[in-house]
Amino acid sequence: MDGIGVVVAAVCGGAVAGMLEVVGEITGLFAAGGGTGCGVFRKDCLDLMRRSALLKHLLEEIRDFGPTLEVLTSSESSSSSSTITTSTNLCSGSWWSDLVVALQAAKRLLSAAGTFTSNNPSDGAAKKISFQFQCVTWKLEKALGEVPYDGFDISEEVQEQVALVRAQLRRAAERYGSVNSRKLSHALSQPLDKEVTAKVEHVPESIDSKGQSADPMVNRLERSSSLSEVSPSSNVDSQQQENSASKSMDEMKKPDALVIPDDFLCPISLELMRDPVIVATGQTYERSYIQRWIDCGNVTCPKTQQKLQHLTLTPNYVLRSLITQWCAMHNIEQPTGLANGKLKKSDGSFRDVSGDVAAIEALVRKLSSRSVEERRAAVAEIRSLSKRSTDNRILIAEAGAIPILVNLLTIDDVITQEHAVTSILNLSIYENNKGLIMLAGAIPSIVQVLRAGSMEARENAAATLFSLSLLDENKIIIGASGAIPALVELLQNGSTRGKKDAATALFNLCIYLGNKGRAVRAGIISALLKMLTDSRNCMVDEALTILSVLASNQEAKAAIVKASTIPVLIDLTRTGLPRNKENAAAILLSLCKRDTENLACISRLGAVIPLTELAKSGTERAKRKATSLLELLRKLQQL
């Protein structure tokens, strides 16, 4: 490696090592219970410590990218200039300086706030420290939003963890309030002893150390205005940001704004809970957020930091009922467009549906009939109506049919069960109904149908899970419900349609990182390999698409290699359809990144010839993947 290459790698490595040391010191404070203060800043300190500590894995992966930088900078002289520029930019962009400033400021702030003992949030010194929390929060979120994740080849696991930290920082920033970005940057650039005494007049008088108003009437939900709308990273000039910030503060001071009870907010997301669940410590969280926390390998309660004795999530029905009542009282639920027997149309006009409402309500009442025949006829009619139009889907849900249909999923009558699951599938097409179906606790019953229902019922149960999983938070809940093994079973042994429905649902669920391991442990790799080698070639597209999503996951990667899938993929780059060749090359690239053993394997199996042909005549994506693989093979030969 030439001298410039050594310098590039050394600069990046040294800088990252320094930041890892800072994060280590912050983590040390957290582990020792220090720096958490005795007054109003205890929660702020703990939150900032946790969020900073979670960045350790990101910094480690950037540090581990160093060897790759060494390979890049040792390229032939004809391309070394541009490569060195790219490598240097990765380590010297504004995001890096922002991250360095923010983490160093966080360390200083935690030391200062940890010794602050006043319990008076209106104290002048408290306002100064509160302003610093605002500065650090904004700067960290801004830096993390600009990290070149692809350039450093950051893993999906770490990217997802960083995304969670960013979401928490954005919500914290909203609570702290909006202030002009130049003032924040200026404050962060000064030593702590100066910055806490500077520009006090710019700290909003109504905001305390926790981002809440000193006036309890101002501690409220912000709906139309938030920091994200005037973020320094958006294309809004400084004056517009300042004006928007001022407007946001004015709206916060309105006495008629809505106050959400603290007990209704999830401690992780700081959002109103819709599906509250209780963990082993007795704390309540929104199901999707605590499930994501557990899926990331955490075994402690986020709020208390106590170890969870078990990972069972128990629905908090009492709290959910209170939240539902509160939402109804304050008109929080998303409007369906139905009011006084009239349904709002897309053009803004209203259509009288009072007759339809009465008929559907009568039909829904029959769903609870003791007569099997009457109940069966009613659910068949609901199925037919829910298939016809969006209006019907709205009216059926408004009539309260969804909880009753969910109950019908577990009865012994096969025909009624088929109609019920298909009705839920049809209703889920309307976006607002997805939330109602989840709140009705439908997932366990749908999974039961998926496991033991008739083939038609199983097909439609799989399709329903796909429809519901289009919402990201539902991917987490469905994955944790035991649905994935049942879907893999359908993928292996179902009808042709059932296999396709299962494949579609599995593909969508595996977009969420935590579900990839579940799918691997359920045996999905052997099922996909069987599909790839099926002489009828009827589901090769689906198998390759799912494999392309799984291949970046380490557990899936090991299982794919162990199942001897590589020879099959190489063969597909020779003989497959254009799209199949493209996906096969993409999977091979994922398997071979940072893995010289797999690279050597595809070289021995003769992958160079089909990859060379693909680099010349494949689709645009196939050309990129094949070219990248050939470059890795070339570098392997030079070692």
Beta strands, then each sheet from edge to edge (+ up, - down):
strand 1: 276-278
strand 2: 284-286
strand 3: 314-315
strand 4: 338-339
strand 5: 342-344
strand 6: 350-352
sheet 1: 2+ 1- 3+
sheet 2: 4+ 5- 6+
end
